[in-house]
Amino acid sequence: MTAPSLLHAARKAPDARDRILRMARVMRDLEYAPCTDAHLRAAGFTDAEIEVYQPDAVGVLSRRPSPLRTIPTGRIAANTMVRRAQGIRQRISQGAAA
């Protein structure tokens, strides 16, 4: 059993997306052999990374919708608010210049 702190660290790792994609490549390269945890450990993945990233890596290979390919709704809303704020600032600065 993997320690909860290690699982949390794997979930919050800044390079998690890259590691998931790398894991998917390792799985793909074992095209005719079933990929086991031993293969992933040999490729440099920790037990925590295997437990956390494996479902997303399998999703990448099967082309299922994945958090790697979708934009969270919160990010869409935040980007909309940023664009609005930039528009307001631009109108204010144009009004001040006139």
C-alpha positions as protocol buffer text, in pm:
chain_id: "A"
residue {
  index: 1
  type: MET
  ca { x: 0 y: 0 z: 0 }
}
residue {
  index: 2
  type: THR
  ca { x: 133 y: 340 z: -98 }
}
residue {
  index: 3
  type: ALA
  ca { x: 146 y: 617 z: 163 }
}
residue {
  index: 4
  type: PRO
  ca { x: -128 y: 879 z: 123 }
}
residue {
  index: 5
  type: SER
  ca { x: 130 y: 1159 z: 128 }
}
residue {
  index: 6
  type: LEU
  ca { x: 307 y: 1005 z: -173 }
}
residue {
  index: 7
  type: LEU
  ca { x: -23 y: 974 z: -361 }
}
residue {
  index: 8
  type: HIS
  ca { x: -103 y: 1338 z: -283 }
}
residue {
  index: 9
  type: ALA
  ca { x: 241 y: 1447 z: -402 }
}
residue {
  index: 10
  type: ALA
  ca { x: 195 y: 1257 z: -730 }
}
residue {
  index: 11
  type: ARG
  ca { x: -148 y: 1416 z: -785 }
}
residue {
  index: 12
  type: LYS
  ca { x: -13 y: 1766 z: -721 }
}
residue {
  index: 13
  type: ALA
  ca { x: 318 y: 1727 z: -907 }
}
residue {
  index: 14
  type: PRO
  ca { x: 379 y: 2014 z: -1151 }
}
residue {
  index: 15
  type: ASP
  ca { x: 493 y: 1767 z: -1418 }
}
residue {
  index: 16
  type: ALA
  ca { x: 203 y: 1521 z: -1372 }
}
residue {
  index: 17
  type: ARG
  ca { x: 73 y: 1576 z: -1726 }
}
residue {
  index: 18
  type: ASP
  ca { x: 414 y: 1505 z: -1877 }
}
residue {
  index: 19
  type: ARG
  ca { x: 456 y: 1195 z: -1661 }
}
residue {
  index: 20
  type: ILE
  ca { x: 111 y: 1064 z: -1765 }
}
residue {
  index: 21
  type: LEU
  ca { x: 195 y: 1112 z: -2132 }
}
residue {
  index: 22
  type: ARG
  ca { x: 533 y: 943 z: -2081 }
}
residue {
  index: 23
  type: MET
  ca { x: 359 y: 651 z: -1909 }
}
residue {
  index: 24
  type: ALA
  ca { x: 120 y: 623 z: -2205 }
}
residue {
  index: 25
  type: ARG
  ca { x: 420 y: 609 z: -2441 }
}
residue {
  index: 26
  type: VAL
  ca { x: 580 y: 331 z: -2233 }
}
residue {
  index: 27
  type: MET
  ca { x: 252 y: 136 z: -2243 }
}
residue {
  index: 28
  type: ARG
  ca { x: 220 y: 192 z: -2617 }
}
residue {
  index: 29
  type: ASP
  ca { x: 576 y: 74 z: -2680 }
}
residue {
  index: 30
  type: LEU
  ca { x: 487 y: -259 z: -2517 }
}
residue {
  index: 31
  type: GLU
  ca { x: 228 y: -303 z: -2790 }
}
residue {
  index: 32
  type: TYR
  ca { x: 220 y: -683 z: -2799 }
}
residue {
  index: 33
  type: ALA
  ca { x: 296 y: -751 z: -2434 }
}
residue {
  index: 34
  type: PRO
  ca { x: 73 y: -657 z: -2143 }
}
residue {
  index: 35
  type: CYS
  ca { x: 221 y: -366 z: -1951 }
}
residue {
  index: 36
  type: THR
  ca { x: 270 y: -452 z: -1587 }
}
residue {
  index: 37
  type: ASP
  ca { x: 370 y: -245 z: -1287 }
}
residue {
  index: 38
  type: ALA
  ca { x: 716 y: -400 z: -1318 }
}
residue {
  index: 39
  type: HIS
  ca { x: 751 y: -253 z: -1668 }
}
residue {
  index: 40
  type: LEU
  ca { x: 649 y: 89 z: -1539 }
}
residue {
  index: 41
  type: ARG
  ca { x: 887 y: 67 z: -1242 }
}
residue {
  index: 42
  type: ALA
  ca { x: 1167 y: -27 z: -1482 }
}
residue {
  index: 43
  type: ALA
  ca { x: 1079 y: 284 z: -1684 }
}
residue {
  index: 44
  type: GLY
  ca { x: 1135 y: 497 z: -1372 }
}
residue {
  index: 45
  type: PHE
  ca { x: 785 y: 542 z: -1230 }
}
residue {
  index: 46
  type: THR
  ca { x: 723 y: 522 z: -856 }
}
residue {
  index: 47
  type: ASP
  ca { x: 446 y: 312 z: -703 }
}
residue {
  index: 48
  type: ALA
  ca { x: 252 y: 630 z: -625 }
}
residue {
  index: 49
  type: GLU
  ca { x: 282 y: 755 z: -984 }
}
residue {
  index: 50
  type: ILE
  ca { x: 168 y: 417 z: -1116 }
}
residue {
  index: 51
  type: GLU
  ca { x: -136 y: 420 z: -892 }
}
residue {
  index: 52
  type: VAL
  ca { x: -231 y: 780 z: -969 }
}
residue {
  index: 53
  type: TYR
  ca { x: -134 y: 817 z: -1337 }
}
residue {
  index: 54
  type: GLN
  ca { x: -216 y: 475 z: -1481 }
}
residue {
  index: 55
  type: PRO
  ca { x: -591 y: 534 z: -1534 }
}
residue {
  index: 56
  type: ASP
  ca { x: -524 y: 859 z: -1722 }
}
residue {
  index: 57
  type: ALA
  ca { x: -246 y: 697 z: -1927 }
}
residue {
  index: 58
  type: VAL
  ca { x: -482 y: 418 z: -2029 }
}
residue {
  index: 59
  type: GLY
  ca { x: -740 y: 686 z: -2116 }
}
residue {
  index: 60
  type: VAL
  ca { x: -487 y: 860 z: -2339 }
}
residue {
  index: 61
  type: LEU
  ca { x: -416 y: 536 z: -2523 }
}
residue {
  index: 62
  type: SER
  ca { x: -785 y: 457 z: -2569 }
}
residue {
  index: 63
  type: ARG
  ca { x: -859 y: 818 z: -2673 }
}
residue {
  index: 64
  type: ARG
  ca { x: -1120 y: 861 z: -2400 }
}
residue {
  index: 65
  type: PRO
  ca { x: -1196 y: 1213 z: -2278 }
}
residue {
  index: 66
  type: SER
  ca { x: -932 y: 1294 z: -2024 }
}
residue {
  index: 67
  type: PRO
  ca { x: -856 y: 1580 z: -1788 }
}
residue {
  index: 68
  type: LEU
  ca { x: -544 y: 1621 z: -2001 }
}
residue {
  index: 69
  type: ARG
  ca { x: -753 y: 1720 z: -2302 }
}
residue {
  index: 70
  type: THR
  ca { x: -1040 y: 1912 z: -2147 }
}
residue {
  index: 71
  type: ILE
  ca { x: -1044 y: 2263 z: -2007 }
}
residue {
  index: 72
  type: PRO
  ca { x: -1200 y: 2285 z: -1660 }
}
residue {
  index: 73
  type: THR
  ca { x: -1508 y: 2509 z: -1646 }
}
residue {
  index: 74
  type: GLY
  ca { x: -1345 y: 2718 z: -1374 }
}
residue {
  index: 75
  type: ARG
  ca { x: -1056 y: 2800 z: -1605 }
}
residue {
  index: 76
  type: ILE
  ca { x: -1296 y: 2900 z: -1884 }
}
residue {
  index: 77
  type: ALA
  ca { x: -1481 y: 3133 z: -1645 }
}
residue {
  index: 78
  type: ALA
  ca { x: -1153 y: 3280 z: -1520 }
}
residue {
  index: 79
  type: ASN
  ca { x: -1029 y: 3343 z: -1874 }
}
residue {
  index: 80
  type: THR
  ca { x: -1358 y: 3519 z: -1956 }
}
residue {
  index: 81
  type: MET
  ca { x: -1323 y: 3745 z: -1651 }
}
residue {
  index: 82
  type: VAL
  ca { x: -962 y: 3827 z: -1743 }
}
residue {
  index: 83
  type: ARG
  ca { x: -1067 y: 3928 z: -2095 }
}
residue {
  index: 84
  type: ARG
  ca { x: -1344 y: 4148 z: -1952 }
}
residue {
  index: 85
  type: ALA
  ca { x: -1101 y: 4314 z: -1711 }
}
residue {
  index: 86
  type: GLN
  ca { x: -853 y: 4375 z: -1993 }
}
residue {
  index: 87
  type: GLY
  ca { x: -1129 y: 4535 z: -2201 }
}
residue {
  index: 88
  type: ILE
  ca { x: -1231 y: 4761 z: -1912 }
}
residue {
  index: 89
  type: ARG
  ca { x: -870 y: 4866 z: -1851 }
}
residue {
  index: 90
  type: GLN
  ca { x: -824 y: 4939 z: -2220 }
}
residue {
  index: 91
  type: ARG
  ca { x: -1139 y: 5156 z: -2231 }
}
residue {
  index: 92
  type: ILE
  ca { x: -1028 y: 5342 z: -1919 }
}
residue {
  index: 93
  type: SER
  ca { x: -680 y: 5407 z: -2058 }
}
residue {
  index: 94
  type: GLN
  ca { x: -827 y: 5524 z: -2391 }
}
residue {
  index: 95
  type: GLY
  ca { x: -1063 y: 5759 z: -2206 }
}
residue {
  index: 96
  type: ALA
  ca { x: -775 y: 5901 z: -2001 }
}
residue {
  index: 97
  type: ALA
  ca { x: -567 y: 5957 z: -2316 }
}
residue {
  index: 98
  type: ALA
  ca { x: -846 y: 6147 z: -2493 }
}
